Amino acid sequence: IEAAYDPDKLMEIVGSVYGRHFGAAEVEEMLRFWESPTGKRLAALQPQIVEETREALSTWIGERLASPPRR
């Protein structure tokens, strides 16, 4: 896998997707955010936040399925 990893190609692909949705000034603004202390903290915590959200939604859906609302 490591031999096939091409960071330049990855950036080209990801950049083209973002480029279809955002202008250059918006991309620069996003980059400034991700390079800020808050952006770096969000990036570090994102996997944990996604997992906690998934677990909370799964619990909520399970509770709703177990006890459907009465009419």
Biopython code that builds the backbone (N, CA, C, O; Angstrom):
import numpy as np
from Bio.PDB.StructureBuilder import StructureBuilder

atoms = [
    (1, "ILE", "N", (0.840, -1.190, 0.000)),
    (1, "ILE", "CA", (0.000, 0.000, 0.000)),
    (1, "ILE", "C", (0.875, 1.240, 0.000)),
    (1, "ILE", "O", (0.616, 2.191, -0.738)),
    (2, "GLU", "N", (1.912, 1.231, 0.828)),
    (2, "GLU", "CA", (2.772, 2.410, 0.928)),
    (2, "GLU", "C", (3.422, 2.742, -0.412)),
    (2, "GLU", "O", (3.594, 3.914, -0.746)),
    (3, "ALA", "N", (3.785, 1.715, -1.179)),
    (3, "ALA", "CA", (4.419, 1.953, -2.470)),
    (3, "ALA", "C", (3.446, 2.614, -3.449)),
    (3, "ALA", "O", (3.865, 3.374, -4.322)),
    (4, "ALA", "N", (2.157, 2.330, -3.306)),
    (4, "ALA", "CA", (1.155, 2.894, -4.208)),
    (4, "ALA", "C", (0.689, 4.270, -3.765)),
    (4, "ALA", "O", (0.028, 4.968, -4.535)),
    (5, "TYR", "N", (1.013, 4.677, -2.549)),
    (5, "TYR", "CA", (0.562, 5.961, -2.020)),
    (5, "TYR", "C", (1.298, 7.092, -2.731)),
    (5, "TYR", "O", (2.528, 7.138, -2.748)),
    (6, "ASP", "N", (0.534, 7.988, -3.307)),
    (6, "ASP", "CA", (1.103, 9.125, -4.017)),
    (6, "ASP", "C", (0.449, 10.385, -3.466)),
    (6, "ASP", "O", (-0.654, 10.735, -3.888)),
    (7, "PRO", "N", (1.111, 11.083, -2.520)),
    (7, "PRO", "CA", (0.488, 12.252, -1.891)),
    (7, "PRO", "C", (0.128, 13.352, -2.885)),
    (7, "PRO", "O", (-0.863, 14.056, -2.692)),
    (8, "ASP", "N", (0.914, 13.506, -3.938)),
    (8, "ASP", "CA", (0.593, 14.532, -4.930)),
    (8, "ASP", "C", (-0.704, 14.185, -5.660)),
    (8, "ASP", "O", (-1.542, 15.058, -5.883)),
    (9, "LYS", "N", (-0.870, 12.930, -6.027)),
    (9, "LYS", "CA", (-2.102, 12.501, -6.709)),
    (9, "LYS", "C", (-3.288, 12.633, -5.759)),
    (9, "LYS", "O", (-4.368, 13.055, -6.174)),
    (10, "LEU", "N", (-3.100, 12.281, -4.499)),
    (10, "LEU", "CA", (-4.166, 12.419, -3.506)),
    (10, "LEU", "C", (-4.618, 13.874, -3.418)),
    (10, "LEU", "O", (-5.817, 14.151, -3.434)),
    (11, "MET", "N", (-3.671, 14.804, -3.325)),
    (11, "MET", "CA", (-4.008, 16.217, -3.245)),
    (11, "MET", "C", (-4.695, 16.694, -4.518)),
    (11, "MET", "O", (-5.600, 17.526, -4.454)),
    (12, "GLU", "N", (-4.282, 16.182, -5.670)),
    (12, "GLU", "CA", (-4.910, 16.541, -6.936)),
    (12, "GLU", "C", (-6.374, 16.106, -6.961)),
    (12, "GLU", "O", (-7.248, 16.870, -7.370)),
    (13, "ILE", "N", (-6.636, 14.877, -6.522)),
    (13, "ILE", "CA", (-8.002, 14.348, -6.518)),
    (13, "ILE", "C", (-8.871, 15.110, -5.526)),
    (13, "ILE", "O", (-9.953, 15.586, -5.873)),
    (14, "VAL", "N", (-8.392, 15.224, -4.290)),
    (14, "VAL", "CA", (-9.161, 15.918, -3.255)),
    (14, "VAL", "C", (-9.343, 17.390, -3.630)),
    (14, "VAL", "O", (-10.428, 17.947, -3.463)),
    (15, "GLY", "N", (-8.292, 18.008, -4.129)),
    (15, "GLY", "CA", (-8.360, 19.409, -4.524)),
    (15, "GLY", "C", (-9.379, 19.645, -5.625)),
    (15, "GLY", "O", (-10.075, 20.661, -5.614)),
    (16, "SER", "N", (-9.479, 18.730, -6.570)),
    (16, "SER", "CA", (-10.446, 18.912, -7.657)),
    (16, "SER", "C", (-11.876, 18.814, -7.142)),
    (16, "SER", "O", (-12.755, 19.527, -7.627)),
    (17, "VAL", "N", (-12.122, 17.941, -6.165)),
    (17, "VAL", "CA", (-13.461, 17.829, -5.595)),
    (17, "VAL", "C", (-13.819, 19.111, -4.845)),
    (17, "VAL", "O", (-14.899, 19.667, -5.050)),
    (18, "TYR", "N", (-12.931, 19.578, -3.988)),
    (18, "TYR", "CA", (-13.184, 20.821, -3.260)),
    (18, "TYR", "C", (-13.318, 21.994, -4.228)),
    (18, "TYR", "O", (-14.139, 22.887, -4.014)),
    (19, "GLY", "N", (-12.514, 21.993, -5.290)),
    (19, "GLY", "CA", (-12.542, 23.069, -6.266)),
    (19, "GLY", "C", (-13.864, 23.185, -7.005)),
    (19, "GLY", "O", (-14.219, 24.263, -7.481)),
    (20, "ARG", "N", (-14.594, 22.083, -7.104)),
    (20, "ARG", "CA", (-15.917, 22.137, -7.737)),
    (20, "ARG", "C", (-16.948, 22.798, -6.838)),
    (20, "ARG", "O", (-17.990, 23.243, -7.319)),
    (21, "HIS", "N", (-16.679, 22.870, -5.555)),
    (21, "HIS", "CA", (-17.668, 23.371, -4.598)),
    (21, "HIS", "C", (-17.288, 24.698, -3.945)),
    (21, "HIS", "O", (-18.153, 25.410, -3.435)),
    (22, "PHE", "N", (-15.999, 25.031, -3.960)),
    (22, "PHE", "CA", (-15.525, 26.221, -3.267)),
    (22, "PHE", "C", (-14.574, 27.010, -4.157)),
    (22, "PHE", "O", (-13.833, 26.437, -4.957)),
    (23, "GLY", "N", (-14.604, 28.318, -4.011)),
    (23, "GLY", "CA", (-13.662, 29.176, -4.709)),
    (23, "GLY", "C", (-12.323, 29.195, -3.989)),
    (23, "GLY", "O", (-12.197, 28.704, -2.867)),
    (24, "ALA", "N", (-11.321, 29.773, -4.652)),
    (24, "ALA", "CA", (-9.961, 29.809, -4.094)),
    (24, "ALA", "C", (-9.917, 30.516, -2.743)),
    (24, "ALA", "O", (-9.229, 30.059, -1.830)),
    (25, "ALA", "N", (-10.645, 31.627, -2.604)),
    (25, "ALA", "CA", (-10.642, 32.364, -1.337)),
    (25, "ALA", "C", (-11.253, 31.519, -0.221)),
    (25, "ALA", "O", (-10.786, 31.562, 0.917)),
    (26, "GLU", "N", (-12.284, 30.759, -0.539)),
    (26, "GLU", "CA", (-12.915, 29.896, 0.474)),
    (26, "GLU", "C", (-11.968, 28.772, 0.894)),
    (26, "GLU", "O", (-11.890, 28.432, 2.075)),
    (27, "VAL", "N", (-11.259, 28.204, -0.062)),
    (27, "VAL", "CA", (-10.298, 27.144, 0.256)),
    (27, "VAL", "C", (-9.194, 27.704, 1.151)),
    (27, "VAL", "O", (-8.789, 27.053, 2.115)),
    (28, "GLU", "N", (-8.707, 28.897, 0.843)),
    (28, "GLU", "CA", (-7.685, 29.528, 1.680)),
    (28, "GLU", "C", (-8.210, 29.734, 3.099)),
    (28, "GLU", "O", (-7.488, 29.518, 4.072)),
    (29, "GLU", "N", (-9.466, 30.153, 3.209)),
    (29, "GLU", "CA", (-10.072, 30.358, 4.527)),
    (29, "GLU", "C", (-10.156, 29.038, 5.302)),
    (29, "GLU", "O", (-9.876, 28.989, 6.500)),
    (30, "MET", "N", (-10.545, 27.972, 4.596)),
    (30, "MET", "CA", (-10.604, 26.653, 5.250)),
    (30, "MET", "C", (-9.217, 26.214, 5.708)),
    (30, "MET", "O", (-9.057, 25.693, 6.812)),
    (31, "LEU", "N", (-8.220, 26.427, 4.859)),
    (31, "LEU", "CA", (-6.851, 26.044, 5.232)),
    (31, "LEU", "C", (-6.385, 26.804, 6.458)),
    (31, "LEU", "O", (-5.737, 26.236, 7.336)),
    (32, "ARG", "N", (-6.717, 28.103, 6.524)),
    (32, "ARG", "CA", (-6.340, 28.875, 7.716)),
    (32, "ARG", "C", (-7.006, 28.285, 8.960)),
    (32, "ARG", "O", (-6.385, 28.197, 10.019)),
    (33, "PHE", "N", (-8.286, 27.877, 8.824)),
    (33, "PHE", "CA", (-8.962, 27.273, 9.972)),
    (33, "PHE", "C", (-8.254, 25.986, 10.396)),
    (33, "PHE", "O", (-7.945, 25.815, 11.575)),
    (34, "TRP", "N", (-7.994, 25.080, 9.449)),
    (34, "TRP", "CA", (-7.402, 23.788, 9.795)),
    (34, "TRP", "C", (-5.991, 23.938, 10.351)),
    (34, "TRP", "O", (-5.513, 23.059, 11.068)),
    (35, "GLU", "N", (-5.325, 25.034, 10.031)),
    (35, "GLU", "CA", (-3.987, 25.289, 10.568)),
    (35, "GLU", "C", (-4.030, 26.018, 11.910)),
    (35, "GLU", "O", (-3.005, 26.152, 12.578)),
    (36, "SER", "N", (-5.224, 26.491, 12.310)),
    (36, "SER", "CA", (-5.369, 27.194, 13.590)),
    (36, "SER", "C", (-5.382, 26.193, 14.741)),
    (36, "SER", "O", (-5.585, 25.002, 14.505)),
    (37, "PRO", "N", (-5.172, 26.638, 15.973)),
    (37, "PRO", "CA", (-5.246, 25.723, 17.120)),
    (37, "PRO", "C", (-6.594, 24.998, 17.200)),
    (37, "PRO", "O", (-6.632, 23.804, 17.497)),
    (38, "THR", "N", (-7.695, 25.702, 16.940)),
    (38, "THR", "CA", (-9.009, 25.055, 16.991)),
    (38, "THR", "C", (-9.156, 24.029, 15.876)),
    (38, "THR", "O", (-9.682, 22.940, 16.105)),
    (39, "GLY", "N", (-8.702, 24.359, 14.680)),
    (39, "GLY", "CA", (-8.769, 23.413, 13.565)),
    (39, "GLY", "C", (-7.944, 22.167, 13.830)),
    (39, "GLY", "O", (-8.376, 21.052, 13.537)),
    (40, "LYS", "N", (-6.747, 22.360, 14.388)),
    (40, "LYS", "CA", (-5.895, 21.215, 14.723)),
    (40, "LYS", "C", (-6.533, 20.348, 15.801)),
    (40, "LYS", "O", (-6.445, 19.121, 15.758)),
    (41, "ARG", "N", (-7.178, 21.001, 16.770)),
    (41, "ARG", "CA", (-7.850, 20.247, 17.829)),
    (41, "ARG", "C", (-9.026, 19.466, 17.264)),
    (41, "ARG", "O", (-9.228, 18.303, 17.613)),
    (42, "LEU", "N", (-9.807, 20.104, 16.386)),
    (42, "LEU", "CA", (-10.931, 19.416, 15.750)),
    (42, "LEU", "C", (-10.444, 18.215, 14.948)),
    (42, "LEU", "O", (-11.035, 17.138, 15.028)),
    (43, "ALA", "N", (-9.388, 18.384, 14.186)),
    (43, "ALA", "CA", (-8.842, 17.283, 13.391)),
    (43, "ALA", "C", (-8.423, 16.123, 14.286)),
    (43, "ALA", "O", (-8.664, 14.963, 13.953)),
    (44, "ALA", "N", (-7.802, 16.428, 15.411)),
    (44, "ALA", "CA", (-7.354, 15.381, 16.328)),
    (44, "ALA", "C", (-8.523, 14.665, 16.990)),
    (44, "ALA", "O", (-8.476, 13.455, 17.214)),
    (45, "LEU", "N", (-9.574, 15.421, 17.302)),
    (45, "LEU", "CA", (-10.721, 14.840, 18.010)),
    (45, "LEU", "C", (-11.783, 14.262, 17.082)),
    (45, "LEU", "O", (-12.672, 13.546, 17.544)),
    (46, "GLN", "N", (-11.712, 14.555, 15.787)),
    (46, "GLN", "CA", (-12.771, 14.151, 14.864)),
    (46, "GLN", "C", (-13.097, 12.657, 14.912)),
    (46, "GLN", "O", (-14.279, 12.315, 14.946)),
    (47, "PRO", "N", (-12.122, 11.752, 14.917)),
    (47, "PRO", "CA", (-12.483, 10.329, 14.981)),
    (47, "PRO", "C", (-13.281, 9.988, 16.249)),
    (47, "PRO", "O", (-14.240, 9.218, 16.192)),
    (48, "GLN", "N", (-12.889, 10.550, 17.364)),
    (48, "GLN", "CA", (-13.601, 10.304, 18.624)),
    (48, "GLN", "C", (-15.007, 10.898, 18.569)),
    (48, "GLN", "O", (-15.964, 10.267, 19.018)),
    (49, "ILE", "N", (-15.137, 12.101, 18.024)),
    (49, "ILE", "CA", (-16.442, 12.751, 17.919)),
    (49, "ILE", "C", (-17.370, 11.951, 17.011)),
    (49, "ILE", "O", (-18.545, 11.765, 17.330)),
    (50, "VAL", "N", (-16.851, 11.482, 15.890)),
    (50, "VAL", "CA", (-17.659, 10.676, 14.971)),
    (50, "VAL", "C", (-18.126, 9.402, 15.656)),
    (50, "VAL", "O", (-19.295, 9.033, 15.544)),
    (51, "GLU", "N", (-17.232, 8.726, 16.363)),
    (51, "GLU", "CA", (-17.594, 7.484, 17.047)),
    (51, "GLU", "C", (-18.626, 7.730, 18.146)),
    (51, "GLU", "O", (-19.600, 6.985, 18.256)),
    (52, "GLU", "N", (-18.424, 8.764, 18.959)),
    (52, "GLU", "CA", (-19.386, 9.070, 20.017)),
    (52, "GLU", "C", (-20.751, 9.436, 19.438)),
    (52, "GLU", "O", (-21.785, 9.057, 19.989)),
    (53, "THR", "N", (-20.752, 10.166, 18.337)),
    (53, "THR", "CA", (-22.014, 10.525, 17.683)),
    (53, "THR", "C", (-22.705, 9.277, 17.152)),
    (53, "THR", "O", (-23.914, 9.116, 17.319)),
    (54, "ARG", "N", (-21.941, 8.391, 16.511)),
    (54, "ARG", "CA", (-22.503, 7.144, 15.991)),
    (54, "ARG", "C", (-23.131, 6.322, 17.105)),
    (54, "ARG", "O", (-24.239, 5.807, 16.953)),
    (55, "GLU", "N", (-22.425, 6.199, 18.224)),
    (55, "GLU", "CA", (-22.938, 5.433, 19.360)),
    (55, "GLU", "C", (-24.206, 6.071, 19.931)),
    (55, "GLU", "O", (-25.172, 5.369, 20.230)),
    (56, "ALA", "N", (-24.207, 7.393, 20.084)),
    (56, "ALA", "CA", (-25.378, 8.083, 20.637)),
    (56, "ALA", "C", (-26.580, 7.933, 19.715)),
    (56, "ALA", "O", (-27.695, 7.707, 20.184)),
    (57, "LEU", "N", (-26.362, 8.058, 18.400)),
    (57, "LEU", "CA", (-27.476, 7.894, 17.456)),
    (57, "LEU", "C", (-27.981, 6.459, 17.439)),
    (57, "LEU", "O", (-29.186, 6.224, 17.357)),
    (58, "SER", "N", (-27.078, 5.511, 17.515)),
    (58, "SER", "CA", (-27.467, 4.107, 17.544)),
    (58, "SER", "C", (-28.322, 3.807, 18.771)),
    (58, "SER", "O", (-29.331, 3.109, 18.673)),
    (59, "THR", "N", (-27.919, 4.333, 19.921)),
    (59, "THR", "CA", (-28.697, 4.158, 21.156)),
    (59, "THR", "C", (-30.062, 4.797, 21.014)),
    (59, "THR", "O", (-31.072, 4.186, 21.365)),
    (60, "TRP", "N", (-30.108, 6.012, 20.508)),
    (60, "TRP", "CA", (-31.366, 6.738, 20.343)),
    (60, "TRP", "C", (-32.311, 5.998, 19.394)),
    (60, "TRP", "O", (-33.499, 5.855, 19.682)),
    (61, "ILE", "N", (-31.782, 5.530, 18.268)),
    (61, "ILE", "CA", (-32.610, 4.795, 17.312)),
    (61, "ILE", "C", (-33.098, 3.495, 17.932)),
    (61, "ILE", "O", (-34.260, 3.123, 17.765)),
    (62, "GLY", "N", (-32.212, 2.801, 18.650)),
    (62, "GLY", "CA", (-32.611, 1.565, 19.320)),
    (62, "GLY", "C", (-33.730, 1.790, 20.321)),
    (62, "GLY", "O", (-34.663, 0.992, 20.409)),
    (63, "GLU", "N", (-33.637, 2.871, 21.072)),
    (63, "GLU", "CA", (-34.687, 3.188, 22.047)),
    (63, "GLU", "C", (-36.002, 3.486, 21.342)),
    (63, "GLU", "O", (-37.061, 3.063, 21.804)),
    (64, "ARG", "N", (-35.948, 4.196, 20.252)),
    (64, "ARG", "CA", (-37.163, 4.535, 19.508)),
    (64, "ARG", "C", (-37.800, 3.287, 18.898)),
    (64, "ARG", "O", (-39.024, 3.158, 18.876)),
    (65, "LEU", "N", (-36.975, 2.379, 18.409)),
    (65, "LEU", "CA", (-37.511, 1.144, 17.834)),
    (65, "LEU", "C", (-38.115, 0.234, 18.904)),
    (65, "LEU", "O", (-39.086, -0.479, 18.651)),
    (66, "ALA", "N", (-37.533, 0.267, 20.092)),
    (66, "ALA", "CA", (-38.032, -0.572, 21.190)),
    (66, "ALA", "C", (-39.330, -0.025, 21.756)),
    (66, "ALA", "O", (-40.163, -0.787, 22.246)),
    (67, "SER", "N", (-39.508, 1.269, 21.695)),
    (67, "SER", "CA", (-40.706, 1.912, 22.245)),
    (67, "SER", "C", (-41.271, 2.898, 21.236)),
    (67, "SER", "O", (-41.063, 4.104, 21.371)),
    (68, "PRO", "N", (-41.984, 2.406, 20.225)),
    (68, "PRO", "CA", (-42.530, 3.338, 19.227)),
    (68, "PRO", "C", (-43.503, 4.313, 19.879)),
    (68, "PRO", "O", (-44.177, 3.974, 20.852)),
    (69, "PRO", "N", (-43.570, 5.518, 19.339)),
    (69, "PRO", "CA", (-44.499, 6.506, 19.927)),
    (69, "PRO", "C", (-45.938, 6.033, 19.853)),
    (69, "PRO", "O", (-46.354, 5.407, 18.878)),
    (70, "ARG", "N", (-46.684, 6.338, 20.889)),
    (70, "ARG", "CA", (-48.103, 5.979, 20.912)),
    (70, "ARG", "C", (-48.909, 7.056, 20.232)),
    (70, "ARG", "O", (-48.564, 8.236, 20.291)),
    (71, "ARG", "N", (-49.977, 6.652, 19.591)),
    (71, "ARG", "CA", (-50.855, 7.618, 18.916)),
    (71, "ARG", "C", (-52.172, 7.686, 19.603)),
    (71, "ARG", "O", (-53.048, 8.442, 19.185)),
]
sb = StructureBuilder()
sb.init_structure("model")
sb.init_model(0)
sb.init_chain("A")
sb.init_seg("    ")
for serial, (resi, resn, name, xyz) in enumerate(atoms, 1):
    if name == "N":
        sb.init_residue(resn, " ", resi, " ")
    sb.init_atom(name, np.array(xyz, "f"), 0.0, 1.0, " ", f" {name:<3s}", serial, name[0])
structure = sb.get_structure()
